[in-house]
Amino acid sequence: MMLVNKLPRRRPIALAALMGMLLFSVGSATAQETVGGIFAKANEVAQSRCVKIFGASIGRVEGYGTGIIVSDEGHSLTTSGVMLSARNICVVTPDGKTHIAKVERRSNDIQTALLKIDAATPDHFTLPEALPVDKGDWVLAVSNLFKVADGREPLSVNLGVISLRTSVDTKRGTQSIPFKGEVLLIDAITSNPGAGGGAVVDVEGRL
């Protein structure tokens, strides 16, 4: 007891902090290695089936976003908004090539738009008839948030979990978009500039 009492009081705290930092470093490295292995396939699938979209901007509304390829004939889905009011809407495919796109259809109810480019897109998502995930499942959110990519660079990836799967019925006036149907609440950031229209996939890469 005499020897312990003579030790500086801060030394045990410093040792504890050092041990905590070492454990955190080891834990982080292990987590990164594990996550990379588990989600490598999903990331590869999503990266090859998403496009970067560049259009009009106004004020603080950015003129770029993301889309998902949904056919082998150059069709992609994205969010509807100011970006699509540009005279020339540019779509950059995963191979880094830039194409001029035209808007084929819009949906005011769910704020989406269908774009078309004159190029073959053999790698594309199949729109699921039923959602392949449930509460507690891991998902990846892949998008061009903050315009991290201009050409062939990979898109940004956020890791999340399905927090809740439920149904909503919103009306115009109380919400900006009227919607009735099933929704997923995800604890991943998908609302940053440029993230709109991106893909959310499960560990198998399914949309």
Residue pairs with C-beta under 8 A, 6 or more apart in sequence:
35 159
38 138
38 203
39 138
39 140
39 157
39 159
39 203
41 203
41 204
41 205
42 140
42 201
42 202
42 203
42 204
42 205
43 140
43 142
43 157
43 205
44 205
45 201
45 204
45 205
46 140
46 142
46 155
46 157
46 199
46 201
46 205
47 94
47 142
47 154
47 155
48 94
48 123
49 68
49 69
49 94
49 123
49 124
49 125
49 199
50 66
50 67
50 68
50 69
50 94
50 142
50 143
50 144
50 155
50 198
50 199
51 66
51 67
51 68
51 69
51 76
51 91
51 92
51 93
51 94
52 64
52 66
52 67
52 91
52 92
52 144
52 149
52 150
52 155
53 64
53 65
53 66
53 67
53 76
53 78
53 83
53 89
53 90
53 91
53 92
53 101
53 115
53 144
53 197
54 63
54 64
54 83
54 89
54 90
54 91
54 92
55 63
55 64
55 65
55 82
55 83
55 84
55 85
55 86
55 89
55 90
56 63
56 82
56 83
56 84
56 85
56 86
57 63
57 64
57 82
57 83
58 82
61 81
61 82
61 83
62 83
62 147
62 193
62 194
63 82
63 83
63 86
64 83
64 144
64 147
64 193
64 194
65 78
65 79
65 81
65 83
65 144
65 194
65 195
65 196
65 197
66 78
66 142
66 143
66 144
66 145
66 155
66 194
66 195
66 196
66 197
66 198
66 199
67 76
67 77
67 78
67 91
67 115
67 197
68 76
68 77
68 78
68 125
68 197
68 198
68 199
68 207
69 75
69 76
69 93
69 121
69 123
69 124
69 125
70 76
70 77
70 114
70 124
70 125
70 127
71 121
71 124
72 120
72 121
72 122
72 124
73 116
73 120
73 121
74 99
74 116
74 117
74 118
74 119
74 120
74 121
75 104
75 114
75 115
75 116
75 121
75 124
76 91
76 101
76 114
76 115
76 117
76 121
77 112
77 113
77 114
77 115
77 197
78 84
78 112
78 113
78 115
78 196
78 197
79 111
79 112
79 113
79 196
79 197
80 106
80 107
80 108
80 111
80 112
80 113
81 111
81 196
83 89
84 103
84 113
88 100
89 100
89 101
89 102
89 103
89 115
90 98
90 99
90 100
90 101
91 98
91 99
91 100
91 101
91 115
91 117
92 98
92 99
92 149
92 150
92 151
93 99
93 117
93 119
93 121
94 123
94 152
95 152
96 151
96 152
97 119
98 151
99 117
99 118
99 119
100 117
101 115
101 116
101 117
102 115
102 116
103 113
103 114
103 115
104 114
104 115
104 116
105 113
105 114
106 112
106 113
106 114
107 113
109 177
109 178
109 179
110 177
110 179
111 177
125 199
125 207
126 207
127 207
128 206
128 207
131 165
131 182
131 184
132 202
132 204
132 206
133 139
133 162
133 165
133 184
133 202
134 162
134 165
135 162
135 163
135 164
135 165
136 161
136 162
137 161
137 162
137 202
137 203
138 159
138 160
138 161
138 202
138 203
139 159
139 160
139 161
139 162
139 186
139 188
139 200
139 201
139 202
139 203
140 157
140 158
140 159
140 160
140 199
140 200
140 201
140 203
141 157
141 158
141 159
141 160
141 186
141 188
141 189
141 190
141 195
141 198
141 199
141 200
142 155
142 156
142 157
142 158
142 198
142 199
142 200
142 201
143 155
143 156
143 158
143 190
143 194
143 195
143 196
143 197
143 198
143 199
144 155
144 156
144 194
144 195
144 198
145 156
145 189
145 192
145 193
145 194
145 195
145 198
146 156
146 192
146 193
146 194
147 193
147 194
148 155
148 156
148 194
149 155
149 156
155 198
156 195
158 188
158 189
158 190
159 188
160 186
160 187
160 188
161 186
161 187
161 188
162 184
162 185
162 186
163 185
163 186
163 187
164 184
164 185
165 182
165 183
165 184
165 185
166 182
166 183
166 185
167 180
167 181
167 182
167 183
168 179
168 180
168 181
168 183
169 179
169 180
170 177
170 178
170 179
170 180
171 178
172 178
184 200
186 200
188 200
189 195
190 198
190 200
199 207
200 207
201 207
